[in-house]
Amino acid sequence: VDLWPGVRRVGAVDGRVLVEAELPQQRRSTAATVLVEPPRRTPTSFVTRFDWAGPSLPRTSGELTLMYAAGEHGPATAASLVLDSEDDLTGVLSESEMQALADAFLDNLRQLAESRSHAA
């Protein structure tokens, strides 16, 4: 949650995280709840599923998969983020805006992972 651009954690209720999210196209913010399942290990990856919903947002589910990848300087991790919305997001975010937010999230995740691997 903390790595998604424009999202600020404001609390938690019944296992769901309450957030305030900036909506770039509408130049305003909205509230949402986010439920993140514990990561599960598969034979080749770690998978985390989550969903969010809010008064100005369609219910959206997502899956973040982290898997082994050969890197230029040795082993690395590849990340895949898949989002599935029940309704059309275009009233809230354009496809290019959602893609930019998802790319920024993955970049934030990469930076965090790299900073932690160098600290060890």
PEQUI-V888590 format. One record per pair of residues at least 12 apart in sequence whose C-alpha atoms are under 6 Angstrom apart, sorted by sequence separation. I is the first residue (numbers start at 1). J is the second residue. If there is no record, write none. Layout:
# PEQUI-V888590
i->(I/I)
j->(J/J)
This chain:
# PEQUI-V888590
i->(8/19/37/50/66/7/19/37/49/66/7/18/36/49/65/6/18/35/48/65/6/17/35/48/64/16/17/34/47/64/16/34/47/63/16/33/46/63/33/46/62/32/45/62/32/45/61/31/61/60/60/59/59/58/4/3/3)
j->(20/31/49/62/78/20/32/50/62/79/21/32/50/63/79/21/33/50/63/80/22/33/51/64/80/33/34/51/64/81/34/52/65/81/35/52/65/82/53/66/82/53/66/83/54/67/83/54/84/84/85/85/86/87/105/105/108)
